[in-house]
Amino acid sequence: MAAALPSLRTRVTVHVRLERWPLTQRATLDPQRGAADAEAAYKPRLARQTRLHHDASPHDPTDGTSIPWLGFGSGTAHYLKDASGTLSTALALGVRHLDTAQVYGNEASLAPALAASRLPRAALHIGVERVGLFLVRSPHLYGGVDGLREVWREAEEVQREGLARSIGVSNFTVQDFEALGPTARVVPAVNQIEYHPYLFTANVETLAYMKARNSIPVSYGGLAPLTQAELKDGPVDPVLAAAAARLSTVAGKPVSKGQVLHLWLRARGMGAITTSTQEERIREYVEMETLPDLTEDELRAIDEAGAQRHHSVYGQFLTPEFLKEFVASQPQ
């Protein structure tokens, strides 16, 4: 029997991450406001919304994942808090990809945000009782290789039953992908990993492996060089500042270093999950879509500056030892 997936009555390209198995929490999102008047009045705020694609493959003939490049998360500053207000703001500003997880303790925030958005069915794909993307959060939560293979079989069943359009993983390395290989019937459509310039070289092997198998890389922590005290004013900072200055002149409006980082992520083929409690910051994320691309020289300069330092912000929370203690501390 498949792990029970929260019953989601709408899909914006919502994706949910499985923290531990079996998944027993359930929530119902049932927005009723997608009325014809709102549908007629809706006008997209962006001229284009970049999407990432996971095409059908011989291993996974039914999947043709297409997800918005920019995702907005309900974790970090929203952890264990009602995030409905901020999620509503993100939707109003043009975000169409929401990220949530059991461990955030606020999945119910999605329901009022989606309902209040009054977005048309064409934008939300309302009425499909499934999530767009269902992720297995970590390879180290399930008691070894056999447990990991079993939980992936459960994820495959979630997709087969129509509860998720696509399934993927998070924090997987090449070795973790290989562990799934002998028994997996579906290639993970997505792997969500910590990724920023200071992890550029560390992820080369994993990204090459994923590219060969047509799995989409999606980043979290992409703004860490600007938000984490231990990384501020590092080798990447002056490179970002120079690129921001050039783009500000070309665009005729201020361009931030955070927007430059997002441009770098997109150019490197990475989706981006980000978050904020500030409306202006969310607006900044969305408006990145309207900016010119970075030059090849700027991209290379960011790569090279990032390679001067290796630093993972979240790696300490992903070790088998930490995760074992964390799972043991959670209410059953």
C-alpha positions in Angstrom: 0.0 0.0 0.0 1.4 3.4 -1.0 2.4 6.0 1.6 -0.6 8.3 2.2 -0.1 11.6 0.4 -1.7 14.8 1.6 -4.9 15.3 -0.4 -4.2 18.4 -2.4 -7.2 19.8 -4.3 -5.1 22.2 -6.3 -1.7 22.4 -8.1 0.3 25.5 -8.8 3.3 23.2 -9.2 3.1 22.7 -5.5 5.8 20.3 -4.4 5.9 18.4 -1.1 8.9 16.7 0.4 8.6 13.4 2.3 10.4 13.8 5.7 10.0 10.3 7.0 8.2 7.2 5.8 5.4 6.3 5.9 3.8 9.7 5.3 0.8 9.8 7.5 -0.1 13.5 7.8 -3.1 14.6 5.6 -4.3 18.0 4.6 -7.0 19.2 2.3 -6.6 22.3 0.1 -9.9 23.2 -1.4 -10.0 26.7 -2.9 -13.4 27.6 -4.2 -12.7 31.1 -5.5 -11.5 30.4 -9.1 -14.5 32.3 -10.4 -15.0 33.4 -14.0 -14.7 37.1 -13.1 -11.2 36.5 -11.6 -10.3 34.4 -14.6 -11.3 37.2 -17.0 -9.5 39.8 -15.0 -6.3 37.9 -14.5 -3.3 39.3 -16.4 0.2 37.6 -16.1 2.6 39.9 -14.4 5.6 38.6 -16.3 6.3 38.6 -20.0 7.9 35.2 -19.6 8.2 32.6 -16.9 11.3 30.4 -17.3 10.5 26.7 -17.0 12.7 23.7 -16.6 11.9 20.5 -18.4 12.4 16.8 -17.7 11.6 15.1 -20.9 10.3 11.5 -21.3 13.0 8.9 -21.2 13.1 5.1 -21.9 13.3 4.6 -18.1 10.3 6.9 -17.4 8.0 7.1 -20.4 5.1 8.8 -18.7 6.8 11.8 -17.2 7.3 15.1 -19.0 7.9 17.4 -16.1 7.9 21.2 -16.7 8.3 23.3 -13.6 8.6 27.1 -13.1 12.2 28.0 -12.6 11.6 30.1 -9.5 10.1 28.4 -6.4 9.0 30.0 -3.1 9.4 28.0 0.1 7.5 27.9 3.3 10.5 27.0 5.4 13.4 29.0 7.0 11.9 32.2 8.4 8.4 30.6 8.2 9.4 27.5 10.1 6.5 26.4 12.4 4.7 29.6 11.6 1.6 30.4 9.5 3.0 31.3 6.1 -0.3 32.0 4.3 0.1 35.8 4.2 3.6 35.6 2.6 2.5 32.8 0.2 -0.4 35.0 -0.9 2.0 37.8 -1.6 4.3 35.5 -3.6 1.3 34.3 -5.7 0.1 37.9 -6.2 3.5 38.9 -7.5 3.7 36.1 -10.0 5.3 33.1 -8.3 3.8 29.8 -9.6 5.9 27.2 -7.8 5.5 26.6 -4.0 7.7 24.4 -1.9 6.6 22.9 1.4 7.5 20.0 3.7 6.2 18.1 6.7 9.0 19.3 8.8 8.1 23.0 8.3 4.9 22.4 10.3 2.9 24.8 8.2 1.6 22.9 5.2 -1.9 24.1 6.0 -0.8 27.6 5.1 -1.1 26.7 1.4 -4.9 26.3 1.5 -5.9 29.9 2.4 -3.1 31.3 0.2 -4.3 29.4 -2.8 -7.9 30.2 -2.1 -7.3 33.9 -1.6 -5.2 34.2 -4.8 -8.4 34.0 -7.0 -6.2 32.8 -9.8 -7.8 31.1 -12.8 -7.8 27.4 -13.5 -5.3 27.9 -16.3 -2.8 29.3 -13.9 -3.4 26.9 -11.0 -4.5 23.7 -12.7 -7.3 23.6 -10.1 -9.3 20.5 -9.7 -6.5 17.9 -10.0 -6.2 16.0 -6.8 -2.5 15.7 -6.8 0.7 17.7 -6.2 2.9 18.6 -9.1 6.1 17.2 -7.6 6.6 14.9 -4.6 10.2 14.6 -3.3 11.9 12.1 -1.0 13.9 14.5 1.2 17.1 12.7 2.1 18.8 9.3 1.3 19.7 8.9 5.0 16.3 8.8 6.7 15.3 5.2 5.9 17.8 2.9 7.5 20.2 2.1 4.7 20.0 1.1 1.0 17.1 -1.4 1.5 15.0 1.2 3.2 15.8 3.8 0.6 14.8 1.5 -2.2 11.6 0.7 -0.4 10.6 4.4 0.1 11.4 5.0 -3.6 9.0 2.2 -4.5 6.4 3.9 -2.3 7.1 7.2 -4.2 6.6 5.4 -7.5 3.3 4.1 -6.2 2.2 7.6 -5.2 2.9 8.7 -8.8 1.2 5.6 -10.3 -1.9 6.2 -8.3 -2.1 9.8 -9.7 -1.4 11.5 -6.4 1.7 13.3 -7.8 2.5 14.2 -11.4 6.2 13.7 -10.9 8.5 12.3 -8.2 12.0 13.3 -7.3 14.6 13.4 -4.5 16.5 15.9 -2.5 20.1 15.9 -1.2 21.2 13.0 -3.4 24.7 12.3 -4.6 25.8 10.0 -7.4 26.2 7.2 -4.9 22.6 7.7 -3.7 21.3 7.6 -7.3 23.2 4.4 -7.9 21.7 2.9 -4.8 18.2 3.3 -6.4 19.4 1.9 -9.7 18.8 -1.9 -9.5 15.1 -1.6 -8.4 14.0 1.8 -9.6 11.4 1.9 -12.3 11.2 5.7 -12.5 14.2 8.1 -12.8 13.9 10.9 -10.3 12.6 13.9 -12.2 14.3 16.4 -9.8 17.1 16.5 -7.3 16.9 19.5 -4.9 20.3 20.3 -3.5 22.1 23.1 -1.7 23.8 25.0 -4.5 25.6 28.3 -4.7 29.0 29.5 -6.0 30.8 28.1 -2.9 29.5 24.6 -3.8 30.1 24.9 -7.6 33.0 22.5 -7.7 31.6 20.1 -5.2 28.5 19.4 -7.3 30.2 18.9 -10.7 30.0 15.1 -10.6 26.4 14.9 -9.3 25.2 17.4 -11.9 27.0 15.6 -14.8 25.4 12.3 -13.6 21.9 14.0 -13.5 22.3 15.6 -16.9 23.1 12.3 -18.5 19.8 10.9 -17.0 17.8 14.0 -17.7 17.0 14.9 -14.0 16.4 18.5 -13.2 18.6 20.1 -10.6 16.9 22.6 -8.2 18.8 24.6 -5.7 18.1 25.7 -2.2 20.4 28.1 -0.3 21.3 29.8 -3.6 21.6 33.2 -1.9 23.8 31.9 0.9 26.8 34.0 -0.2 24.8 37.1 0.7 22.7 35.9 3.7 25.1 33.8 5.7 27.4 35.7 8.0 30.3 33.3 7.4 30.1 33.8 3.6 29.5 37.6 3.4 32.3 39.6 1.8 33.8 36.5 0.4 35.6 36.1 -3.0 32.3 36.0 -4.9 31.0 39.4 -3.5 33.1 41.8 -5.6 32.3 39.8 -8.7 28.5 40.0 -8.0 28.8 43.7 -7.3 30.6 44.3 -10.7 27.9 42.4 -12.6 25.1 44.1 -10.7 26.6 47.5 -11.6 26.8 46.6 -15.3 23.3 45.2 -15.4 21.9 48.3 -13.6 23.3 50.4 -16.4 21.9 48.2 -19.1 18.5 47.7 -17.5 18.1 51.3 -16.5 17.1 50.3 -13.0 18.9 49.0 -9.8 20.0 45.3 -10.0 20.9 43.6 -6.8 23.6 41.1 -6.1 20.9 38.6 -5.2 19.4 39.0 -8.6 22.8 38.4 -10.1 23.1 35.1 -8.1 19.7 34.1 -9.4 20.8 34.9 -13.0 23.9 32.7 -12.4 21.8 29.8 -11.1 19.4 30.0 -14.1 22.4 30.2 -16.5 23.8 27.1 -14.9 20.6 25.2 -15.5 19.5 25.3 -11.8 16.0 25.9 -10.6 15.9 28.0 -7.5 13.9 27.6 -4.2 14.0 30.8 -2.2 11.9 32.6 0.5 11.5 35.8 2.3 9.0 37.6 4.6 9.5 40.9 2.8 7.3 41.9 -0.1 10.0 43.9 -1.8 12.4 41.0 -1.6 9.8 38.7 -3.2 9.2 41.3 -5.9 12.9 41.4 -6.5 13.0 37.6 -7.0 10.2 37.7 -9.6 11.5 40.8 -11.5 14.8 38.9 -12.1 13.0 37.3 -15.1 13.0 40.7 -16.8 16.7 41.3 -16.6 19.4 40.7 -19.3 21.5 37.6 -19.0 25.0 37.5 -17.5 27.9 37.4 -20.0 30.0 34.4 -20.3 32.9 36.3 -18.7 30.7 37.1 -15.7 29.5 33.5 -15.3 33.1 32.3 -15.5 34.2 34.9 -12.9 31.5 33.8 -10.5 32.5 30.1 -11.0 36.2 30.9 -10.4 35.5 33.1 -7.3 33.3 30.4 -5.8 35.9 27.7 -6.4 38.3 29.6 -4.1 36.2 28.6 -1.0 34.2 25.4 -0.2 31.4 25.9 2.2 28.1 24.1 2.8 25.6 25.8 5.1 23.2 22.9 5.4 25.5 19.9 5.1 25.8 19.6 8.9 22.0 18.9 9.0 22.1 16.2 6.4 24.5 13.7 8.0 23.0 10.2 8.9 23.8 10.9 12.6 22.0 14.2 12.7 19.0 12.9 10.8 18.7 9.9 13.1 18.6 12.1 16.1 16.1 14.4 14.4 13.7 11.7 13.4 13.9 10.2 16.9 12.9 13.6 18.4 9.8 14.0 16.2 6.3 13.0 17.5 5.0 9.8 16.0 
